[in-house]
Amino acid sequence: MLTNIIHQEWTGINVKTHKNMKGLKSENLRDHMSEAELIFTALAEFSTRQIAETMNATGMEENTTASKTGGGIAKKTRVDLENKTGKKVISHENYFGLQKITEISREKE
């Protein structure tokens, strides 16, 4: 539940919606994320952990607060990057599928 709160906060969508965007059924979302999506996920989780430790969070309410704050840090950074580059971090692209296509193309060369 906290993972979904963190994800929702930094992406603006829940995990299930993100999986659907990438055409996933039961596969692990992280295995199909782009490099940027993985980096921002790690930033959101790291920020959340640091905040929870700093505030000695216990229980669901305090950890939910830490999750929203940590995810918010990653969101601010994501929005800043998107504004500077004009490119969206969250994508429909399935990185695992793109990686397989690249491997097959290299094998044919």
C-alpha positions in Angstrom: 0.0 0.0 0.0 2.8 2.4 0.8 4.5 1.6 -2.4 1.4 2.6 -4.3 1.2 5.8 -2.3 4.8 6.7 -3.2 4.2 5.8 -6.9 1.0 7.7 -7.1 2.6 10.8 -5.6 5.6 11.0 -7.9 3.9 9.8 -11.1 0.4 11.1 -10.7 -0.9 7.6 -11.5 -1.2 4.4 -9.5 0.8 1.2 -10.1 -2.1 -0.6 -11.8 -2.6 2.3 -14.2 1.1 2.4 -15.0 1.2 -1.3 -15.7 -1.8 -1.0 -18.0 -0.1 1.8 -19.9 2.8 -0.5 -20.6 0.5 -3.4 -21.5 1.5 -5.6 -18.6 -0.7 -8.2 -16.9 1.2 -10.0 -14.1 4.7 -8.9 -15.0 6.8 -6.8 -12.6 6.5 -3.1 -13.5 10.1 -2.3 -12.6 11.3 -4.8 -15.2 9.6 -2.8 -17.9 10.5 0.8 -16.7 12.7 3.1 -18.6 16.0 4.2 -17.0 14.4 7.5 -16.0 11.3 5.8 -14.4 13.6 3.6 -12.4 15.7 6.5 -11.2 12.7 8.5 -10.1 11.2 5.5 -8.4 14.5 5.1 -6.5 14.6 8.8 -5.6 11.0 8.6 -4.3 11.7 5.5 -2.2 15.0 6.8 -0.9 13.4 10.2 0.1 10.6 8.4 1.8 12.9 6.2 3.8 15.1 9.1 4.9 12.0 11.1 5.9 10.5 8.1 7.8 13.7 7.5 9.6 14.2 11.2 10.5 10.7 11.5 11.9 10.9 8.0 13.6 7.7 7.1 11.7 5.6 4.3 13.2 2.2 3.1 12.1 0.3 3.6 8.9 -0.5 7.3 9.4 3.0 8.5 9.9 4.4 6.3 7.1 1.7 7.5 4.8 2.8 11.1 5.5 6.5 10.1 4.8 5.4 8.4 1.6 3.6 11.4 0.3 6.4 13.7 1.2 9.1 11.4 -0.3 7.0 10.9 -3.5 6.5 14.7 -3.7 10.2 15.3 -3.8 10.6 13.0 -6.8 7.5 14.6 -8.4 9.0 18.1 -8.1 12.3 16.9 -9.7 10.4 15.0 -12.4 8.3 18.1 -13.3 11.5 20.3 -13.4 13.2 17.8 -15.7 10.2 17.5 -18.0 10.0 21.3 -18.2 13.7 21.7 -19.0 13.8 18.9 -21.6 10.2 18.9 -23.0 10.2 15.1 -22.6 7.9 13.1 -20.3 9.5 10.7 -17.8 6.5 8.4 -17.5 6.0 6.6 -20.7 3.9 3.9 -22.4 7.1 2.4 -23.7 7.9 -1.0 -22.4 11.6 -0.9 -21.8 12.0 -4.7 -21.6 10.3 -5.1 -25.0 12.5 -2.4 -26.5 15.6 -4.1 -25.0 14.6 -7.4 -26.6 14.0 -5.7 -30.0 17.4 -4.1 -29.8 19.0 -7.5 -28.9 17.3 -9.2 -31.9 18.4 -6.4 -34.2 22.0 -6.7 -33.0 21.9 -10.5 -33.6 20.8 -10.0 -37.2 23.8 -7.7 -37.9 
